[in-house]
Amino acid sequence: MIRKMIGAVAVGAFLLALTGCSTASGTGSAGAAKAPGDIVVGFAQVGAESGWRTANTKDIQDAFAASGMQLKFSDAQQKQENQIKAIRSYITQGVDVIAFSPVVETGWDAVLKEAKDAGIPVVLTDRAVDSKDDSLYVSFLGSDFIKEGQKAGQWVVDEYKNQTDPVKIIQLEGTTGAAPAIDRAEGFADVIKADPKFQIVASQTGDFTRAGGKQVTEALLKSNPDATLIFAHNDDMGLGAIEAVEAAGKVPGKDIKIVTIDAVKDGMKALSDGKINFIVECSPLLGKQLVDIVKKVVAGESVEKRILTEETTFTQEQATAALPTRQY
């Protein structure tokens, strides 16, 4: 009888141990509290296509280093297949959270479902995905790109409110299929469409790069020599456009006005110098907010599905005042 009782106690203890292991497994489950040093996050970055992206990468890496959490980082070099490969690698490694900034909006459902099936939460940063199933990610941290385009459009409307002649606009688009390119174009067009004098005479992708902005502007100015405004989806393309405008013998900021989005230091310097006329801010400093989201997700706390970053706009005078303390 004593042996049977001892055996029963041993079996019970063994089952309790199993139950304890089961409870501790899985991100955010009961009893799963982890020290920062035990939390592993996989981050799949778009690439290093612009000054904005470089600042974004540095801020995220610095924020995670300060938090004590482990960050696994990959650079997709602006290729979706590279990001998908990186995400699948993170799933195989069993990281606690996956975060990434999608190269393009579409084509993510399969790999995100793989992460969901593996019990790994996904956080989108900077850019959204176009998916009908929003359960595939826990949160999206980033800017409102449509609003950014609207702010740029509103400056144009205000700047030319007393002009009756046509305003011929060249648009430098971001990477084809990327959320900021789609949304910024939509927001801008939505604001200027009420006045027929605003005409987008040419619109082409410069892939968010300075070289792309220069090359596309050179070609478009040849076919549209009477264009008087350039709207660039980011500062880097706008900086490339400045070179093309100058090469064409015109004065950027005067003969051809330039509106951009981002507000990185090089763009702000060009705005301060009068070569760019207006910049809508898109902050790359998402690291601290991303760290906070990861902490909550791992602890099993709820997070908001959509988290916006706080941003402003800059005129020449405002850029001059902000430059001395600009972080990026």
Secondary structure, DSSP 8 states (H G I E B T S, - for coil): -HHHHHHHHHHHHHHHHHHHHHHH-STT-TT----GGG-EEEEEE--S-SHHHHHHHHHHHHHHHHHT-EEEEEE-TT-HHHHHHHHHHHHHHT-SEEEE--SSSSS-HHHHHHHHHTT--EEEESS----S-GGG-SEEEE--HHHHHHHHHHHHHHHTTT--S-EEEEEEE-STT-HHHHHHHHHHHHHHTTSTTEEEEEEEE-TT-HHHHHHHHHHHHHH-TT--EEEESSHHHHHHHHHHHHHTT--BTTTBEEEEEE--HHHHHHHHTTSS-EEEE-----HHHHHHHHHHHHTT----SEEE----EE-HHHHHHHGGG---
